[in-house]
Structure formats: structure tokens, C-alpha cells
């Protein structure tokens, strides 16, 4: 038998750790001196100690290790537990990689302060959202905002519980054949309150889930005709940080003013992005002219007449 000090040295752990393992029933000594309370271990127990340390390094809690070692776990069960742990570690790696990317992006942004505008770009992970959506062309800003508010009111009158904010997507900056951009208004909704809203709208409203995306975002207060600098700030940031555009612009109306005063709107502009793997990203506008998406903060009331 080995004294606790010798066993600790061979197992490369502290005596304090061995005493704790004894207390929780994870690794008990083969003998305890009744007079001194001194613990003694068998050489064969080093195998169990090594298994404990190995499982601990894999990230298992001590309570889990007790179960794995003492409950006669079959090889198939152990394989399943390890596969589950592997999936958890892989997910954590993805989370940490995203956190690393955010830190790197902020460091680059600080280094490029002299080249940045007054807008602060923040990289966000946007969660999936269930939305009620309607799509149309957008000939004028005033009618676009009016349509968005009318759709929101229609949902409320129909018993649908909408979210607090309206989300607008630029689907095609010049797809309206001279009538404006093809845009979509998307309003977050509670699934349990939808009822037959699709049928009530005559098919003009659909229910779908916006996918989760990583987006470069910034806050903007003002009307749609001041969005040129906003889009340019996003374009500069995306290019400088090695991203590419991965979806249509999203405009989240955080604070909506009177429909005749769009300059009072507070909007979070969101542009889905992904890491660039070669080549350049194609943005929705060309430098030097007002972005086509500047006309698309909301939908045209023309769709109302189509119902």
C-alpha cells in the first residue's frame, strides 16, 4: 500500500484533491488508520485516478464522473456520452470563435478610427423570428411608411399579437421597373395568435420564419434620404474586416414618428454578412450615388389597393 503523499505524487495530484475525492465517494482509500485517520491507497487505484483525470480534462463534472465509473456503464453508453460531450465542445468552440471575431472586429475598428464616420458598426447574431410578411414595390417613402402602419393595425384588429417593432427588408433595389425597390415588411408575431390571418388578408400576408443571421448593424436617426453615409459606413466596415454581404438589408424601426415626418425615425440598419473566402463582396449600391435602398424604409400603400 501507498501513503497518501506517495499516491498523490505518483498520480500527480494534491493530497487535498485526494481527500476531496474520498469525501464525495469518487476515489476512496483502501485503508484508513483508525488512530491517525491517515489514508492508504493501492497501486491498482492509479488506473481509476487516471480515468478520473482524463474525464475531468474532457470537461465532465465530478458528479458525472462518479456515474460513469460506478454505474456499470456499457461501452455503447460511454460512446454515446462522449459523442454528446464532443457536440457540446464543438458548439462551444463556435461560440468562442464568434466571440473572437467580434473582439478582432472591434480592435480593427479602433485602429481605423481616423477612417470611420460617426456611425459605430456592431456585429450581431440575430435570432430567428416568426413574422407576418407582405411584399410589394415601394414608389414613395410616405406611402411606404403608411402601408407598414396599416399592416400593423390590420394584424392588431385581427387579434394577432405583433411585436413592438417593424422590420423592413430590401429584396431588390431596382426590381420595381421604375416604381421603386421590391421590399418586404416583416412584423414579429406570436404563433398562438395567428388564427386564419393568411386567409383574412386574401393571401397578401404570409407567415414565415426569418433565419438567424450574423449582421453588421448600426443605429441611424433620420429620414431615408440620409442613408447614403450609413450604407457607406457599413460597406467600409465590411470590406475592412474581411466580410461579404450575405442577404438583403434589414431596417428595424425602433422609434417611429408621425407618418408625415419620417426624419424622426430611429432605425437599426442590419446587413447580413459572412466571412469572405475570396473575391469581393457585391453590395446593393454603387459608390458615388444615392443607394437604391434609401427609398425602402417601408412598403408602398399600393399593396393596400391590391387586396
C-alpha positions in Angstrom: 0.0 0.0 0.0 1.0 3.6 -0.6 0.7 6.5 1.8 -1.5 9.3 0.6 1.6 11.5 0.0 3.2 8.9 -2.2 0.0 8.1 -4.1 -0.5 11.8 -4.7 3.0 12.2 -6.1 2.5 9.2 -8.4 -0.9 10.4 -9.6 0.3 14.0 -9.9 -2.5 15.4 -7.8 -2.5 17.1 -4.4 -3.4 15.4 -1.2 -6.2 17.9 -0.8 -7.7 16.6 -4.0 -7.5 13.0 -2.9 -9.2 13.9 0.4 -12.0 15.6 -1.5 -12.4 12.6 -3.9 -12.7 10.4 -0.8 -15.4 12.7 0.7 -17.6 12.6 -2.4 -17.1 8.9 -3.0 -15.1 9.2 -6.2 -11.9 7.6 -5.1 -11.8 6.1 -1.6 -8.6 4.7 0.0 -8.3 1.0 0.6 -7.5 1.6 4.3 -7.8 4.4 6.8 -5.8 4.3 10.1 -8.3 4.3 12.9 -6.0 6.2 15.2 -4.4 8.8 12.9 -7.0 9.0 10.1 -4.2 8.5 7.6 -5.3 7.2 4.2 -3.6 4.4 2.3 -4.0 3.6 -1.4 -3.3 0.6 -3.6 -1.1 0.9 -6.7 -4.0 -0.5 -8.8 -6.1 2.6 -7.9 -3.8 4.7 -10.1 -5.8 3.4 -13.1 -9.1 4.8 -11.6 -7.4 8.1 -10.8 -6.1 8.4 -14.3 -9.6 7.8 -15.7 -11.0 10.4 -13.4 -8.4 13.0 -14.5 -9.0 12.1 -18.2 -12.7 12.6 -17.9 -12.2 15.8 -16.0 -10.0 17.1 -18.8 -12.8 16.4 -21.2 -15.0 18.7 -19.2 -17.1 16.3 -17.3 -18.3 17.4 -13.8 -17.2 15.2 -10.9 -20.8 14.1 -10.3 -21.0 12.8 -13.9 -17.6 11.0 -13.5 -19.0 9.2 -10.4 -21.9 7.9 -12.5 -19.6 6.9 -15.5 -17.2 5.0 -13.2 -19.6 3.4 -10.7 -22.8 2.6 -12.6 -21.6 -0.2 -14.8 -21.8 1.9 -18.0 -21.6 -0.2 -21.1 -19.2 0.7 -24.0 -22.2 1.8 -26.1 -23.4 4.1 -23.4 -20.0 5.5 -22.8 -19.6 6.1 -26.6 -23.0 8.0 -26.6 -21.9 10.1 -23.6 -18.6 11.0 -25.3 -20.3 11.9 -28.6 -22.7 14.2 -26.7 -19.8 15.8 -25.0 -18.0 16.2 -28.3 -21.0 18.0 -29.8 -21.1 20.3 -26.7 -17.4 21.2 -27.1 -17.8 21.8 -30.8 -20.7 24.2 -30.1 -18.7 26.0 -27.5 -15.8 26.3 -30.0 -18.2 28.0 -32.5 -19.4 30.4 -29.8 -15.8 31.3 -28.8 -14.8 31.7 -32.4 -17.7 34.2 -32.9 -16.6 36.0 -29.7 -13.0 36.1 -31.1 -14.3 37.5 -34.4 -16.2 40.3 -32.5 -13.1 41.2 -30.5 -10.9 41.3 -33.6 -13.5 43.4 -35.4 -13.7 45.9 -32.6 -9.9 46.1 -32.4 -9.7 46.7 -36.2 -12.4 49.3 -35.9 -10.4 51.1 -33.1 -7.3 51.0 -35.3 -9.3 52.6 -38.2 -10.8 55.4 -36.2 -9.4 58.0 -38.5 -11.2 56.4 -41.4 -14.5 55.8 -39.8 -17.6 58.0 -39.9 -19.5 59.0 -36.8 -21.5 55.7 -37.0 -20.4 52.8 -34.8 -20.8 49.4 -36.5 -21.6 46.4 -34.3 -21.5 42.8 -35.3 -24.6 40.9 -34.0 -26.0 37.4 -34.1 -29.7 37.9 -35.0 -32.0 35.1 -33.7 -34.6 33.5 -36.0 -38.0 35.3 -35.8 -41.5 34.2 -36.7 -43.0 37.1 -38.8 -46.1 38.1 -40.7 -44.8 39.4 -44.0 -46.1 41.2 -47.1 -44.1 42.2 -50.2 -44.6 44.9 -52.8 -42.8 47.7 -54.7 -42.0 51.0 -53.0 -42.6 54.1 -55.0 -42.5 56.7 -52.2 -41.3 56.9 -48.6 -44.6 58.4 -47.2 -46.7 55.7 -48.8 -44.2 53.0 -47.7 -44.5 54.1 -44.1 -48.2 54.4 -44.3 -48.5 50.8 -45.7 -46.4 49.4 -42.8 -48.6 51.1 -40.2 -51.7 49.9 -41.9 -50.5 46.3 -42.0 -49.6 46.6 -38.3 -53.1 47.9 -37.5 -54.7 45.1 -39.6 -52.9 42.5 -37.6 -54.0 44.0 -34.3 -57.6 44.3 -35.5 -57.4 40.6 -36.5 -56.4 39.6 -33.0 -52.8 38.9 -33.9 -50.3 39.9 -31.2 -47.4 41.6 -33.0 -44.0 42.6 -31.7 -43.1 46.1 -30.8 -41.1 47.0 -33.9 -41.5 46.8 -37.7 -38.7 45.1 -39.8 -38.3 46.0 -43.4 -36.2 44.2 -46.0 -34.8 45.5 -49.3 -35.2 42.5 -51.6 -34.3 44.1 -54.9 -33.0 47.7 -55.1 -34.2 48.2 -58.7 -36.8 45.5 -59.1 -39.9 47.6 -59.5 -39.4 48.6 -63.1 -39.3 52.3 -62.4 -41.7 52.1 -59.5 -39.1 51.6 -56.8 -37.5 48.8 -54.9 -39.0 45.4 -54.1 -39.3 45.5 -50.4 -41.0 43.4 -47.6 -42.4 44.4 -44.3 -42.0 41.8 -41.7 -43.6 42.1 -38.3 -42.7 39.6 -35.5 -45.8 37.8 -34.2 -46.8 35.2 -31.6 -47.6 32.0 -33.3 -50.5 31.2 -30.9 -52.4 34.3 -32.0 -52.2 33.9 -35.8 -55.5 32.2 -36.4 -56.6 32.4 -40.1 -54.7 35.7 -40.8 -53.4 34.4 -44.1 -56.9 33.8 -45.4 -58.3 37.0 -43.9 -55.6 39.0 -45.8 -56.5 37.3 -49.1 -53.1 35.8 -49.3 -51.3 39.2 -49.2 -49.8 38.3 -45.8 -47.7 35.2 -45.3 -46.3 33.7 -42.2 -42.6 32.6 -42.3 -39.5 32.4 -40.1 -36.7 34.8 -40.8 -33.5 32.8 -40.4 -30.8 33.5 -37.9 -28.0 35.6 -39.4 -24.8 37.4 -38.4 -25.3 41.1 -39.3 -23.2 44.3 -39.3 -25.5 46.8 -37.7 -25.6 50.5 -36.8 -28.2 52.9 -35.4 -29.5 55.8 -37.6 -31.9 58.6 -36.8 -33.4 60.5 -39.7 -35.2 60.0 -43.0 -34.4 57.6 -45.8 -32.6 60.2 -47.9 -29.8 60.4 -45.3 -28.9 56.7 -45.6 -26.1 57.2 -48.1 -23.5 57.7 -45.3 -25.0 54.8 -43.3 -24.6 52.4 -46.3 -21.1 53.7 -47.0 -20.1 53.1 -43.3 -21.3 49.6 -43.5 -19.6 49.0 -46.8 -16.3 50.3 -45.4 -16.5 48.2 -42.3 -17.4 45.0 -44.2 -14.5 45.4 -46.6 -12.0 46.3 -43.8 -13.0 43.3 -41.7 -13.0 40.6 -44.3 -16.7 40.0 -44.6 -19.1 39.7 -47.6 -22.8 40.5 -47.9 -25.0 37.5 -47.2 -28.5 38.8 -47.6 -30.8 41.9 -48.1 -30.6 45.0 -46.0 -32.9 44.9 -42.9 -34.3 48.1 -41.4 -35.6 47.7 -37.8 -37.8 50.7 -36.9 -37.1 51.3 -33.3 -38.8 54.6 -32.9 -41.5 55.6 -35.4 -42.6 59.3 -35.6 -45.6 60.8 -37.3 -46.1 59.4 -40.8 -45.6 62.8 -42.4 -42.3 63.3 -40.5 -40.0 60.3 -41.4 -36.9 62.3 -40.3 -37.7 61.4 -36.7 -37.4 57.7 -37.2 -34.8 55.8 -35.2 -33.7 52.8 -37.3 -31.2 50.0 -36.8 -29.8 49.1 -40.2 -28.8 45.5 -40.3 -26.8 43.9 -43.2 -26.3 40.1 -43.0 -22.7 39.2 -43.6 -20.4 36.1 -43.7 -16.7 35.6 -43.7 -15.2 36.3 -47.1 -13.5 33.3 -48.7 -12.1 35.0 -51.7 -13.1 37.7 -54.2 -15.0 40.9 -53.2 -18.5 41.3 -51.9 -21.2 42.8 -54.1 -23.1 45.4 -52.3 -26.5 46.7 -53.3 -25.3 50.1 -54.4 -22.5 51.9 -56.2 -20.3 54.4 -54.5 -21.0 58.0 -55.6 -24.7 57.9 -56.0 -27.6 57.6 -53.5 -28.2 53.9 -52.7 -31.3 52.5 -54.2 -32.2 51.0 -50.9 -32.5 54.5 -49.5 -36.1 54.6 -50.8 -37.1 51.5 -49.0 -37.7 52.1 -45.3 -41.2 50.6 -45.6 -43.7 49.3 -48.1 -45.9 51.1 -50.6 -49.5 51.7 -49.8 -50.1 50.4 -53.4 -50.4 46.9 -52.0 -53.4 48.0 -49.9 -55.3 48.7 -53.1 -54.4 45.2 -54.4 -56.2 43.4 -51.5 
